[in-house]
């Protein structure tokens, strides 16, 4: 389940995932068919959560069928948020914004791992 509050973060991760897969195909030599399958998974996830804020669902989204894709796209943003939390001081207002975002994504990451049996 993706909580409504986490949808923009998951969307950001998914959109970055498109670039990551495209780069892997172009520069790393990822098999095009494998890359296409990963891109389809990302597109299906974006269809479920909305490609833009205007397309965003009104509530939480059951993303059980997209667990593998979510598990693939979340790590980059999770690491960015973890780094930000480590580097920001406790009184910094930005840290107060980043910590709840990190908690939301950590929760989704744990849920997808449980769904996938990892």
TAVENSUL-V887464 format. One record per run of one state. SS is the DSSP state (hx for helix, st for strand, lp for the rest). FROM is the first residue (numbers start at 1). TO is the last residue. If there is no record, write none. Layout:
SS & FROM & TO
SS & FROM & TO
This chain:
lp & 1 & 1
st & 2 & 2
lp & 3 & 3
hx & 4 & 28
lp & 29 & 31
hx & 32 & 49
lp & 50 & 52
hx & 53 & 55
lp & 56 & 60
st & 61 & 61
lp & 62 & 63
hx & 64 & 87
lp & 88 & 92
hx & 93 & 116
lp & 117 & 118
